[in-house]
Amino acid sequence: MTCLRRWEAVAVWEGVHAMAAEGAGDDRHDGGVHLTERELEVLRLILEGRPSKEAAKILCCSKRTVDFHLARVYEKLEVSNRVQAMRRVADMGLISLASEQLGKG
C-alpha cells in the first residue's frame, strides 16, 4: 500500500465530512461530540475495518499516532472499542450501518 499525502488521500475518506454536521472552525461536531478532522479520518478508516497499522500507512504516520487519535475518539464518544464506536456514531446519525456503506473505501 502506498503512503498517501493528506491532500492526496481525499478518496480514501471522502465520506468523512458526511460523518459530521457542518460546523464552524476546524472541529466537526454532532450530538455534542467534537472530533477533529484527523480524528474523523482515523475513525473512517477504522470503521472501514482497516487495522491501525494500515490506517497509519494511508495517513503517513505511525501506528502509535493512529492509536492516539483512536483513543481520543473513544474518550469523546465514551466507548472503549471499535464496535462500540461504530454503534455510537450510528446512534448519533453520523454514519449508516447499511451493509452497502460498510467496508467501502
C-alpha positions in Angstrom: 0.0 0.0 0.0 1.3 3.4 -0.9 1.6 6.1 1.7 -0.6 9.0 0.6 -0.2 12.6 1.5 -3.0 14.1 3.4 -4.3 16.1 0.5 -3.9 13.2 -2.0 -6.0 10.8 0.1 -9.3 12.5 -0.3 -10.8 9.5 -2.0 -9.9 7.3 1.0 -12.0 9.3 3.4 -14.5 11.1 1.1 -17.3 10.1 3.5 -15.6 11.8 6.5 -17.4 15.1 6.1 -20.7 13.2 5.9 -19.9 11.8 9.3 -20.2 15.2 11.0 -22.6 18.0 10.9 -21.5 21.2 9.3 -19.8 23.3 11.9 -17.5 26.3 12.4 -13.8 26.0 12.9 -11.6 23.0 12.3 -13.6 20.7 14.6 -16.6 18.8 13.3 -19.4 18.2 15.8 -22.7 16.5 16.1 -24.6 15.3 19.2 -22.3 17.3 21.5 -19.2 15.3 20.3 -16.4 17.4 18.8 -14.0 15.5 16.6 -11.0 17.0 14.7 -10.5 16.3 11.0 -7.7 13.9 11.8 -9.8 12.1 14.3 -12.5 11.8 11.7 -10.0 10.5 9.2 -8.8 7.8 11.6 -12.3 6.9 12.6 -13.4 6.5 9.0 -10.6 4.2 8.2 -11.1 2.1 11.3 -14.9 1.8 10.6 -14.0 0.6 7.2 -12.3 -2.3 9.0 -8.7 -1.3 8.5 -6.3 -2.2 11.2 -4.3 0.7 12.9 -1.2 -0.3 11.0 -2.8 0.0 7.6 -4.5 3.3 8.6 -1.1 4.6 9.6 0.3 3.8 6.2 -2.5 5.5 4.5 -2.2 8.6 6.7 1.6 8.6 6.6 2.0 8.5 10.3 2.9 5.9 12.9 0.6 3.2 14.3 1.1 4.8 17.7 -0.2 8.1 16.3 -3.3 6.4 14.9 -3.9 4.6 18.2 -3.5 8.0 20.0 -6.2 9.6 17.8 -8.4 6.5 18.2 -8.1 6.7 22.0 -9.2 10.4 21.8 -12.2 9.4 19.7 -13.1 6.6 22.2 -12.8 9.1 25.0 -15.0 11.7 23.2 -17.6 9.0 22.2 -17.4 7.5 25.7 -16.7 4.0 24.3 -13.9 1.5 24.7 -13.6 -0.3 21.4 -14.2 -0.2 17.7 -17.5 -2.0 17.8 -18.9 0.4 20.4 -17.6 3.4 18.4 -19.4 2.2 15.3 -22.6 1.7 17.3 -22.3 5.1 18.9 -21.7 7.1 15.7 -24.6 5.2 14.1 -26.8 6.0 17.0 -25.8 9.7 16.6 -26.7 9.5 12.9 -23.2 10.2 11.8 -23.0 7.0 9.7 -25.4 4.5 8.3 -24.9 0.8 9.3 -26.4 -0.3 6.0 -24.3 -3.1 4.6 -23.5 -1.2 1.4 -21.9 1.5 3.5 -19.5 -0.7 5.4 -16.1 -1.7 4.2 -16.3 0.6 1.1 -13.3 2.9 0.5 
